[in-house]
Amino acid sequence: MQPNDYAALSEALTGWAAQADGVLGLVLVGSTADGARSPDAWSDHDFFVVAAPGTAEQLRASSAWLPSRGTRIVVHERDTEHGAWVVFDDGHLLEYAVFTPEELALARADAYRIAVDRIGGLEARLRHSLEPARCDARAAATRLHRALLVGGGRGARGERLAARRHLLDAGGALLELAAALPASGTDADALGPRDPHDPWRRAEAAQPAIAAELEAALARSDLDAAVAIADLAARVAGTAPWWPASLATAVRDRLAAGL
């Protein structure tokens, strides 16, 4: 989507929220907030609508209220209790959630901007949204090694697609651990904005050295890839007090024995 078209849709949503019956606020989320990260050609529209209880469910269930932009909606589908996604016939994606004021404690975002506040105090209600869930580092480390053991075994059998699924689980756990640790070395110098709720998002900017090694390992989807991820995880988190050293050694040795 071109920048002018993107901005026009954001403005249309803002204008709708400012006067629609039962609508109490509009919160633009992620790059739609147009703050530290401006939207680009691949950005979708992400936003929260704050609505009265009698209006909220209607907005979740229908796309009829969305501003007209001269293109046809080809899908509108509920995907969570509070949210839905929409695709227009030009491929533009829109993802939204509708919360009553009492449900705002459920909202999560990596960045947001309040575009409309008709009840007052939305900023105070949303401050929790940027807080990441607390990482259970030891649980993530054990989950990582279980995924490596299973994924490496699948790769050794030649089941590369099944291996990829488990290695991706291991990679996600590794990124969780990296985000929970103090930045150091190359990544400390190049640290960029993280998504506090999704460790995969913007990993290349937040942890460039780790992301580059992980990407190279995942490209292989085999037993060698599992060993490479095990070694990377040990370098990233192996000195932490919660690191499961015995498990890590057992898994790494088992994987290496198959090479």
N, C-alpha and C positions, 0 to 999 in steps of 0.2 A: 504494500500500500504506500502511495506517495505521502510525503510529510503533510501536505496541505489537506489531503483527504483524511488522514489519521487525526489531525487536529480538529477537523470539522466534525467528525463523529464524536470525539471527546466533548466538544462544545455542545453538540446536540443532546448528548446524554445529560450534561450539566443543566441545560435549559429545561429538559423534561423533568429532572429531579427537583428543580426549583419550584415547580408549580403543580406537579401531579398529585392528585388526591391520595392520601394515605402514605405518601413517600416522605420520609423524615430526614434523609441524608443520602449523599453519594460520596463514596471513597474510591479514588482511583489508585490502583495497586500496581506495584512493579514498575516496569518502564512506562506504563500508562500514566503514572504519576508525573513523568517528565521532570525528574529531579536530577540526582547524580547520574542516572542512566537515561538518556533520551531514547525514544523509540526509533527503531530502524525499519527497513523494508520488511523484515520478518517478524516484527513485534505484533502480538495479538493485543486485543483490548481486554484488560483484566480490571474488574471493579466489584465493589460491594455496594449493595443498595440497603439502606436502613429503612424499614417500613413498619407500619402499624400491623398488629397481629392479623387483622382481617384482610390486609392487602398482601402480606408477604407471600402466602402460598399461591395466590393468583399470579404473581410475578415469576415465581419459580416454574409454574406449570405452563406458561404461555410465552410466546415471543411477540405477541401482537402489540405490546407496548413499546418495543424497541423503535428508535428513530428510523425513518425511511432514509435510505441512502442510494436509491436508484438501482439496487441489486436485490436479487431474490434470496431468501433464506432457504437453504437446501436441507438443513437439519437443525432441530432444536431438541435437545435431549437432557433429561435430568441425569446427573452423574453422582450427586451426593444428596444428603437430606436437605441441604440448604442451597445447592448450586446446580447450574446447568451450563451447557456449552452450545454454541451456535456457530455454524459455518455458512457464509454467504457464497453465492455462486461465483465470485471472483477469488475464492479460497481464503478470504479473511476470517480469522478465528476470533471469537469473542467468548470469554469465560467470566461468569459472574456468580455471586452468591448473594442471597437476600437474607438479612438477619433482622429480627425485631430488636429493639434496644436491649431487652433482657438476654438475647442470644449473642451479643457482641463479644462476650468473653471467649467464644469459640473461634473468632476470626484470627487468621494468621496471615502475615505478609512480610516480605523482605524489605519493602519500602511502600509508603503510601502518602497520598495527599488528599486532604478533605476538600472536595469541590463544593459540596452543599451541606450545610448543617442547619436544619430547621428546628432542632430541639435544644441545641446548645450543649456544650460539654462533650462533643464527640471525640475531641483530641484526648481528653483524660480517659475516656472509655477505651480508646484504642492503643494506649501506650504499651500494653502487654503484648500487642500483636507482633512486635519486633523481637520479643524475647524467645530465643531458641529453647527447644526442649533440652533438658539436661541430659548429657551423654553419659551412659553407663559404660565407661571405657573398658572395664574388664569383660563385660558381656559382649561388647563389640569386638574385642580381640579374640574371644573364644568363638564367636560367630564367624569371624574372618577365617580362622583356621579350619573350622568344620567345612566351610564352603570350599576352601582350597583343597582339602583332602578329597571331597566328593568330586569337585570339578577336575582336579588333576587325574583322578581315576577314570572319569569319563573320557578325558582327552587321551589317556594312554590306550584306551580301547578304540580310538578313532571316532568317538562320538563328539565331534567338535561343536556342534550346535548345543548339545546338552551341557558340554563343558563350559561353553560361553555363558550360559545362564548362571551357573554357579560361580564362575570367576567374576562375573559382574556383581554378584552379591558380595563377594570378597572385596572387590574394588570399592563398593559403597561403604563397607565397614572400615576399610583403610582410610577413606576420605573423612569419615566421621572422627576417627582417631586423630588424624592430622589436624582437623579443625579444633579439636579439644586441647591440643598441646600448644605451648607457646611457640610462635614462629621463630625459626632460626636459619642461619646460613643464607643461601641464595633466596629462598622464599621470603625471608624476613625483609630483604631489601626490595623485593618486587611485589609485596603483599598488596592485593587489590580487594575490592568489595566482595564479601562472601554472602551467600544466601543462608540465613540462619536456620532455615527449615529444610533445605535440600543440599547435601554436601556435593552433589554432582554439578550444580549450577555454578557457572563462572569459576570452576576449579582451575582453569588455565590461567586466570588472572590472579586468583587468591593464592595458589600454590603451584607456580609454574613448573618447578623442577619435579615435584612429585607427580603432577598431572602428566608431564611428558613421559616419564618412566612408566607410569601406569598405562597410558595409552599404547605405548610400544608393546607392553606385555600382553594386553588384551587383544591386540591385533593378531596374536598367534593362536589363542584358544586351544592350547595343548598342554601336555605335562610340563614342558619347558616354561610355559607362561605361568603356571602355578608356582613353580620354583622361583621365578623372577619376582612375583608378587610377594611371596613369603620373605624373600631377601629384602625387598623394599620395605615391607612392614617392619621387619626387625630393625632396619636402619632408622626408620621414622620413630618407632615407639619402644624399641627393645630395652631401653634403660629406664622406662617408667616403672614405678613401684607396683603397678597393677598388671604388668606384662606377664602373661602365662608362659614362663620360660620353658618349663618341661613340656607343655603341649606344643609350643612352637618348635622345639627341637625334634620331638617325635614326628610331627607332621612334615617338617622340612626333610628329615632323614628318609621318611617313607617315600616322599615325592622324588627325592634325588636318586633313590635306589632304582627307580623305574626308568631313569634316563639311559 
